[in-house]
Amino acid sequence: MHVRETRLTELESLRDIERAAGEPFRAIGMGGIADDEPPGVGELARFVRAGLSWVMAGSGDRPVAYLVADPVDGGLHIEQVSVHPANARRGLGRSLIEHAAAHATGRGLAALTLTTFAEVPWNAPYYERCGFAVLEASALTEGLRAVVARETAAGLGRWPRVCMRRPLRPTPRRPASAP
């Protein structure tokens, strides 16, 4: 398997991955999340055109996981990372997060951020193992407050959520060579 940029022809596949990744929420009493429709093709295309959508491609170069992100207040905000359950627990989500971190670092961004469910084992506790820490409400930037407000308006606030941040180390710049 390998990480690569998402192709515009794969957007329905991303939606299918997200639908399948939502099903485990049903077993923990979060059927509303399992039933929630993924972002539309137009929204996903925006990430692809911005160069901020990556897939983990498996057999036949078909996507089995994906990550989309947006720049927010000097960081790269992970809007969604989903792994098809048939490929779960193989480090694919972590590989996509590391790819996003390298992308962000290469552009001089200070951190990765995301919002997630606080009490779902494969959400906040997982992201903590990936180097993220919960941000207190008072530490949210204007852009992150807007993300939280948008998600709350969409109904995600029915379950405890947190905003998380992972600082990134800047890429050392090599000194200019002498003439």
C-alpha positions as CSV (number, residue, x, y, z in Angstrom):
1,M,0.0,0.0,0.0
2,H,1.1,3.5,-0.6
3,V,0.0,7.1,-0.1
4,R,-0.7,9.3,-3.1
5,E,-2.8,12.3,-4.1
6,T,-6.5,11.7,-4.6
7,R,-7.7,11.7,-8.2
8,L,-11.0,13.4,-9.1
9,T,-12.3,10.2,-10.5
10,E,-12.1,8.6,-7.1
11,L,-14.5,10.8,-5.1
12,E,-17.4,8.3,-5.0
13,S,-14.9,5.8,-3.6
14,L,-14.0,8.2,-0.8
15,R,-17.6,8.6,0.0
16,D,-18.0,4.8,0.1
17,I,-15.0,4.5,2.4
18,E,-16.5,7.0,4.8
19,R,-19.9,5.3,4.8
20,A,-18.2,2.0,5.7
21,A,-16.0,3.6,8.3
22,G,-19.1,5.1,9.9
23,E,-20.8,1.8,10.6
24,P,-18.8,0.9,13.8
25,F,-20.4,4.0,15.4
26,R,-23.7,2.2,15.3
27,A,-22.5,-0.5,17.7
28,I,-21.6,2.2,20.4
29,G,-25.0,4.0,20.2
30,M,-24.0,6.6,17.7
31,G,-26.3,5.6,14.8
32,G,-26.6,9.2,13.8
33,I,-23.0,9.2,12.8
34,A,-23.3,6.0,11.0
35,D,-26.3,7.4,9.1
36,D,-24.6,10.7,8.3
37,E,-23.9,11.2,4.6
38,P,-20.3,11.9,3.7
39,P,-19.3,15.2,2.1
40,G,-20.5,15.6,-1.5
41,V,-18.4,15.1,-4.5
42,G,-18.1,18.9,-5.0
43,E,-16.8,19.4,-1.5
44,L,-14.3,16.6,-1.9
45,A,-13.2,17.9,-5.2
46,R,-12.3,21.2,-3.5
47,F,-9.7,19.4,-1.4
48,V,-8.3,17.5,-4.4
49,R,-7.9,20.8,-6.4
50,A,-6.2,22.4,-3.5
51,G,-3.7,19.5,-3.2
52,L,-5.0,18.6,0.2
53,S,-6.5,15.2,-0.3
54,W,-4.5,11.9,-0.1
55,V,-5.4,8.2,-0.3
56,M,-3.9,5.1,0.9
57,A,-4.0,2.9,-2.3
58,G,-4.1,-0.8,-2.1
59,S,-4.5,-3.6,-4.6
60,G,-5.1,-2.3,-8.1
61,D,-4.1,1.2,-6.9
62,R,-7.7,1.5,-5.4
63,P,-8.2,3.8,-2.3
64,V,-8.9,2.0,1.0
65,A,-8.4,5.1,3.2
66,Y,-8.2,8.8,2.8
67,L,-7.5,12.1,4.5
68,V,-8.6,15.6,3.5
69,A,-7.3,18.8,5.2
70,D,-7.6,22.6,5.1
71,P,-5.2,25.3,6.2
72,V,-6.5,26.9,9.4
73,D,-4.7,29.7,11.3
74,G,-1.2,28.7,10.5
75,G,-1.8,25.0,10.8
76,L,-3.2,22.1,8.7
77,H,-6.6,21.1,9.9
78,I,-7.5,17.5,9.2
79,E,-11.1,17.6,8.2
80,Q,-11.5,13.9,7.8
81,V,-9.4,10.7,7.9
82,S,-11.3,7.5,7.2
83,V,-10.1,3.9,6.8
84,H,-12.3,1.2,5.3
85,P,-13.0,-1.3,8.2
86,A,-11.7,-4.2,6.1
87,N,-8.3,-2.4,6.3
88,A,-8.4,-1.1,9.9
89,R,-5.7,-1.6,12.4
90,R,-2.9,-1.7,9.9
91,G,-1.5,1.8,10.5
92,L,-3.1,3.3,7.4
93,G,-4.7,6.2,9.2
94,R,-1.4,6.9,11.0
95,S,0.5,6.8,7.7
96,L,-1.9,9.3,6.2
97,I,-1.5,11.6,9.2
98,E,2.3,11.4,8.9
99,H,2.0,12.3,5.2
100,A,-0.2,15.3,6.1
101,A,2.4,16.3,8.8
102,A,5.2,16.1,6.3
103,H,3.2,18.2,3.8
104,A,2.4,20.8,6.5
105,T,6.0,20.9,7.7
106,G,7.2,21.4,4.2
107,R,5.0,24.5,3.9
108,G,6.1,25.9,7.2
109,L,2.9,25.3,9.0
110,A,3.2,25.0,12.8
111,A,0.8,22.2,13.6
112,L,-1.8,19.7,12.7
113,T,-5.2,20.1,14.2
114,L,-8.5,18.1,14.2
115,T,-11.8,17.8,16.0
116,T,-13.0,14.4,17.1
117,F,-15.2,12.5,19.5
118,A,-13.8,12.6,23.0
119,E,-15.0,9.2,24.2
120,V,-14.8,7.0,21.1
121,P,-11.8,4.7,21.4
122,W,-10.7,5.0,17.8
123,N,-11.0,8.8,17.9
124,A,-9.5,11.0,20.7
125,P,-7.6,8.2,22.5
126,Y,-6.2,7.1,19.1
127,Y,-5.1,10.6,18.1
128,E,-3.4,11.1,21.5
129,R,-1.2,8.0,20.5
130,C,-0.5,9.9,17.3
131,G,0.9,12.9,19.2
132,F,-2.1,15.1,19.4
133,A,-3.2,16.8,22.6
134,V,-6.6,18.2,23.6
135,L,-6.9,22.0,23.3
136,E,-8.8,23.8,26.0
137,A,-11.6,25.9,24.7
138,S,-9.7,29.1,25.7
139,A,-6.8,28.0,23.4
140,L,-8.9,27.7,20.2
141,T,-8.0,30.1,17.4
142,E,-10.6,32.0,15.6
143,G,-10.5,29.5,12.7
144,L,-10.8,26.5,15.0
145,R,-13.7,28.1,16.8
146,A,-15.4,28.5,13.4
147,V,-14.8,24.8,12.7
148,V,-16.3,23.8,16.0
149,A,-19.3,26.0,15.4
150,R,-19.9,24.5,11.9
151,E,-19.7,21.0,13.3
152,T,-22.0,21.8,16.2
153,A,-24.5,23.3,13.7
154,A,-24.3,20.0,11.7
155,G,-25.4,18.1,14.8
156,L,-22.0,16.6,15.9
157,G,-22.3,18.3,19.3
158,R,-24.8,15.7,20.5
159,W,-21.7,13.7,21.7
160,P,-18.7,15.0,23.6
161,R,-16.1,16.4,21.2
162,V,-12.6,17.9,21.5
163,C,-10.3,19.9,19.4
164,M,-6.8,18.5,19.3
165,R,-3.4,19.9,18.1
166,R,-0.1,18.3,17.2
167,P,2.9,20.7,17.0
168,L,5.2,20.2,14.0
169,R,8.9,20.7,13.9
170,P,10.0,23.1,11.2
171,T,12.2,21.8,8.5
172,P,15.7,23.1,9.1
173,R,16.8,25.5,6.4
174,R,20.2,25.0,5.0
175,P,22.4,28.1,4.9
176,A,22.8,29.7,1.6
177,S,26.0,28.6,-0.1
178,A,28.7,31.1,-0.4
179,P,29.4,32.4,-3.9
